[in-house]
Amino acid sequence: MADDRISAERMAKEILLKIFELANKGINVTFEEDWGGGTITIYCNDRHTHCGFPEATSDELIESIYNTLVVGKGLSFDIPIPTKSQGKEKKLTLQELKELTARGDLPTKPASVKIPESVKKYDRIYQTQERTRKLLEDL
């Protein structure tokens, strides 16, 4: 049986084409460091998502970015962009949301992710929580 996965080079090309598409729609796309290693944070205007995982290979990171930007799924997907199959972005009605949820084959919640303790010190949310906790303790 043939492997139906696309190559990392093809995914990289589709990622660039999606970035060009978003930029031409006036959506500011930026990349920022995350936990290091095989991770990155992608911002689209004021929304963001995390891609990859610590110690991911470059191909695994490319696949994660591809899944987020092109396919439309990701770790903490919070970028309202249309996927290839959806075409133009559409707001769903309450009835449509209920029907999708009732199908049962689509995840309605993000998969739980356990962040290793060794990585937490690099997470900005964790750092902010720790700074806030220390400030409140000093009051």
Secondary structure, DSSP 8 states (H G I E B T S, - for coil): -------HHHHHHHHHHHHHHHHHTT--EEEE--SSTTEEEEEETTEEEEEE-TT--HHHHHHHHHIIIII---TT-------TTT-S-----HHHHHHHHHH-SS-SS-------HHHHTT-HHHHHHHHHHHHHHH-
